[in-house]
Amino acid sequence: MQVVPRPGFGIIDLLLRDREAMLARIRKGTDTNAIMRTMVATIAVAMAIVGAALGSYRGGVQILYAATKLPIVLLGTAALSAPALSAIGAALGRRSKLASDLALVMTALAFGSLLIVACTPLLMLARSVDLEYHRMILMTVGIFAIAGIAALQMIWRGVALEAAPGWRTAVMGLCVVFSLVGGQLSWALRPYLVRPRAPEPMFIRDVEGSLFDSIDGAFQSARGNYSRDSAPLPEAD
């Protein structure tokens, strides 16, 4: 008896095996609702796995915290970025189609999520060898940056299929919004990793500095240049 794959798994299989066909399907508006449901579920599950892996650096309740926050970051980024693609494109003469744009952005982020979850063994390996905290941050940022570039490239290819007026400007505008929104959401909902010297895990940290300041600080700390104002040594008894 032949087993018929469920529609959701068929969509994921198409995304992994033939992204050109997936993009053409989105452009034609075929099964947009099914695609949206599948991509939302894919992002939620994949990012929960990645979040749990990151949270395991500290362990305990931080695993649950990080597994909850990462799906929110990516789904929130998609929900806020897709209207920008439609609005900028419409202003430049492109036919507005928010549902297809949202499906495209969700699909691209789902693809990026699958790339990140494929790197989870690397995160767990780094955890198992007790990779230094700031090096772990830089490794995580690098993995997410590569996946983000792959997602944006997929959006570029999807919009390019239309050959609509101003599509390049629309995608470049989306890239700016995507980076700002994604960076701000991830920064607002930090931490995902928790400093080993932190007294206890926390769901959200108070806002201090900026995302770029944090990345620069992690890079400097990984090189051995520490700022004692931001990372004071524990007081002696």
Secondary structure, 3 states (H helix, E strand, C coil): CCCCCCHHHHHHHHHHHCHHHHHHHHHHCCCHHHHHHHHHHHHHHHHHHHHHHHHCCCCCHHHHHHHHHHHHHHHHHHHHHHHHHHHHHHHCCCCCCHHHHHHHHHHHHHHHHHHHHHCHHHHHHHHHCCCCHHHHHHHHHHHHHHHHHHHHHHHHHHHHCCCCCCHHHHHHHHHHHHHHHHHHHHHHCCCCCCCCCCCCCCCCCCCCCCHHHHHHHHHHHHCCCCCCCCCCCCCCC
